[in-house]
Amino acid sequence: MSKKPAWIETVDEADAADAVKAAYEECGDRKTGKVDHIMKVHSLHPQSMLDHQQLYVTLMYGRGPLSRPQREMIGTVVSALNHCVY
């Protein structure tokens, strides 16, 4: 288990195996393989990580009345209001 900023126990990339490793490969950065902490909090239940990723993709890239820049701006404003650095 890693000692990262999350207060939830997480599985480090180096220790990931089986379903967790597959979820990390699916949800990690395609170039670096690095997995964001917001995804690692799901590492004890990898299906929830994959579901989180699918929700993000649907919200940010799915059909709808908002443009991609508008969606990004909403995310930025909400993060700022929540004092979130993501």
C-alpha positions as CSV (number, residue, x, y, z in Angstrom):
1,M,0.0,0.0,0.0
2,S,1.2,3.5,-0.8
3,K,1.5,6.5,1.5
4,K,0.1,9.1,-1.0
5,P,-2.0,12.2,-0.3
6,A,-5.2,10.1,-0.3
7,W,-6.5,9.1,3.2
8,I,-7.8,6.0,1.6
9,E,-5.5,3.0,1.3
10,T,-4.4,2.6,-2.3
11,V,-2.4,0.1,-4.3
12,D,0.9,1.5,-5.7
13,E,1.5,1.0,-9.4
14,A,4.5,-1.2,-8.7
15,D,2.4,-3.5,-6.5
16,A,-0.7,-3.7,-8.8
17,A,-1.7,-7.1,-10.1
18,D,-4.6,-8.7,-11.9
19,A,-7.7,-6.5,-12.0
20,V,-6.0,-3.5,-10.4
21,K,-3.2,-3.6,-12.9
22,A,-5.6,-3.9,-15.7
23,A,-7.6,-0.9,-14.4
24,Y,-4.5,1.1,-13.9
25,E,-3.5,0.4,-17.5
26,E,-6.9,1.5,-18.7
27,C,-7.2,4.6,-16.6
28,G,-3.5,5.7,-16.4
29,D,-1.8,8.3,-18.6
30,R,-1.2,6.7,-22.0
31,K,2.3,8.1,-22.3
32,T,3.7,7.8,-18.7
33,G,1.5,5.1,-17.2
34,K,1.1,7.3,-14.2
35,V,-2.3,6.9,-12.4
36,D,-3.9,10.0,-10.8
37,H,-4.6,9.9,-7.1
38,I,-8.3,10.5,-7.9
39,M,-8.3,7.2,-9.7
40,K,-6.1,5.4,-7.2
41,V,-8.7,5.8,-4.4
42,H,-10.6,3.1,-6.3
43,S,-7.8,0.6,-6.3
44,L,-9.3,-1.6,-3.7
45,H,-12.4,-1.9,-5.9
46,P,-11.0,-1.7,-9.5
47,Q,-14.5,-1.9,-11.2
48,S,-15.4,1.4,-9.5
49,M,-12.2,2.9,-11.1
50,L,-13.3,1.7,-14.5
51,D,-16.9,3.1,-13.9
52,H,-15.4,6.4,-12.7
53,Q,-13.3,6.6,-15.9
54,Q,-16.4,5.8,-18.1
55,L,-18.4,8.5,-16.3
56,Y,-15.7,11.1,-16.9
57,V,-15.5,10.2,-20.6
58,T,-19.2,10.4,-21.0
59,L,-19.4,13.8,-19.2
60,M,-16.5,15.3,-21.0
61,Y,-16.8,13.8,-24.5
62,G,-20.4,12.6,-24.8
63,R,-23.1,14.3,-26.8
64,G,-24.8,17.2,-25.2
65,P,-25.6,20.9,-25.4
66,L,-22.2,22.1,-23.9
67,S,-19.0,22.4,-25.8
68,R,-15.8,20.8,-24.6
69,P,-14.4,24.2,-23.5
70,Q,-17.6,24.9,-21.6
71,R,-17.3,21.5,-19.8
72,E,-13.7,22.2,-18.9
73,M,-14.6,25.7,-17.6
74,I,-17.3,24.2,-15.3
75,G,-14.8,21.7,-14.0
76,T,-12.3,24.5,-13.4
77,V,-14.8,26.7,-11.5
78,V,-16.1,23.8,-9.4
79,S,-12.5,22.8,-8.5
80,A,-11.6,26.3,-7.6
81,L,-14.7,26.7,-5.4
82,N,-13.7,23.4,-3.7
83,H,-10.1,24.5,-3.3
84,C,-9.1,21.5,-5.4
85,V,-5.8,21.5,-7.3
86,Y,-6.9,19.0,-9.9
